[in-house]
């Protein structure tokens, strides 16, 4: 009786399948991670008063969200959707905001100093 021993190619194929499944499952939700906490981000998220400096939110869908008084300094918000979001007194200094949709967003007293627009 002989047993099947997987070859290196078999292991690589299994790894690729596993990696593909993980990538598909991870695309169902976006998460913001700042080293200490993980926050699920989606439309209508409340991130007010959060300290999220240097966080990567590129491509996040945060329409109709409340980010008032949040600290997003040095954060990456490339291609993010922030339509109709509340960004009152939000620190966005040195944030990367290229191609970010801020239409109808409230930017009252938001700090955009040195932001990459």
matplotlib code that plots the C-alpha trace (Angstrom):
import matplotlib.pyplot as plt

x = [0.0, 1.5, 0.6, 0.4, 3.1, 2.4, 5.1, 6.3, 4.1, 1.1, 1.9, 2.2, -1.2, -2.8, -1.2, -2.5, -6.0, -5.9, -4.5, -7.2, -9.9, -8.5, -8.3, -12.0, -13.2, -11.2, -12.8, -16.2, -15.4, -12.8, -11.0, -9.0, -6.0, -3.9, -1.7, -3.9, -7.4, -9.2, -12.3, -14.7, -15.3, -18.2, -20.9, -22.4, -19.6, -19.1, -15.3, -15.8, -13.2, -11.0, -7.2, -6.3, -3.0, -1.1, -3.9, -4.5, -8.1, -7.5, -10.5, -12.7, -16.4, -17.3, -20.2, -22.6, -20.1, -19.2, -15.5, -15.9, -13.0, -11.1, -7.3, -6.4, -3.1, -0.6, -3.3, -3.9, -7.3, -6.6, -9.7, -11.9, -15.6, -16.5, -19.7, -22.0, -19.7, -19.2, -15.6, -16.1, -12.9, -11.2, -7.4, -6.4, -3.0, -0.5, -3.2, -3.1, -6.5, -5.9, -9.0, -11.0, -14.7, -15.6, -18.7, -21.3, -19.0, -19.0, -15.4, -16.0, -12.8, -11.1, -7.3, -6.0, -2.5, 0.0, -2.6, -1.9, -4.9]
y = [0.0, 3.3, 6.7, 9.9, 12.4, 15.9, 17.5, 21.1, 21.9, 20.4, 22.5, 25.7, 25.0, 24.5, 27.7, 29.7, 28.4, 29.2, 32.7, 33.4, 32.4, 34.7, 37.6, 37.0, 36.9, 39.9, 42.0, 41.7, 44.3, 47.0, 47.4, 50.2, 49.2, 51.6, 49.2, 48.9, 48.6, 47.3, 49.3, 48.1, 51.0, 51.2, 53.8, 55.6, 54.7, 56.9, 57.6, 60.9, 61.8, 58.8, 59.1, 57.4, 59.1, 57.4, 55.0, 53.5, 54.1, 54.2, 53.1, 53.0, 53.7, 56.1, 58.0, 59.6, 58.9, 61.1, 61.8, 65.0, 65.8, 62.7, 62.9, 61.6, 63.3, 61.6, 59.1, 57.6, 58.4, 57.9, 57.0, 57.0, 57.9, 60.5, 61.8, 63.7, 62.9, 65.1, 66.2, 69.1, 70.1, 67.0, 67.0, 66.0, 67.6, 65.9, 63.4, 62.0, 62.9, 62.5, 61.4, 61.3, 62.1, 64.8, 66.0, 67.5, 66.8, 69.2, 70.5, 73.2, 74.1, 71.0, 71.2, 70.5, 72.0, 70.3, 67.8, 66.1, 67.2]
z = [0.0, -1.1, 0.3, -1.7, -0.9, -2.1, -4.2, -4.1, -7.0, -5.2, -2.1, -4.2, -5.9, -2.5, -1.2, -4.2, -3.7, 0.0, -0.7, -3.3, -0.9, 1.8, -0.7, -1.8, 1.8, 2.9, 0.1, 1.8, 4.5, 5.1, 8.3, 9.7, 11.9, 13.9, 15.8, 18.8, 17.6, 14.5, 13.4, 10.8, 8.3, 5.9, 5.0, 8.0, 10.3, 13.4, 13.8, 15.6, 18.3, 17.2, 17.0, 13.7, 12.7, 9.9, 9.1, 5.7, 4.5, 0.8, -1.2, 1.9, 1.5, 4.2, 2.7, 5.3, 8.0, 11.1, 11.3, 13.3, 15.6, 14.4, 14.1, 10.6, 10.3, 8.0, 6.9, 3.5, 2.1, -1.6, -3.7, -0.5, -0.7, 1.9, 0.2, 2.6, 5.5, 8.5, 8.9, 11.3, 13.2, 11.7, 11.6, 8.0, 8.0, 5.7, 4.7, 1.2, -0.3, -4.1, -6.0, -2.7, -3.2, -0.7, -2.4, 0.0, 2.9, 5.8, 6.2, 8.7, 10.6, 9.2, 9.2, 5.7, 6.2, 3.9, 2.8, -0.6, -2.6]

ax = plt.figure().add_subplot(projection="3d")
ax.plot(x, y, z, "-o")
ax.set_aspect("equal")
plt.show()
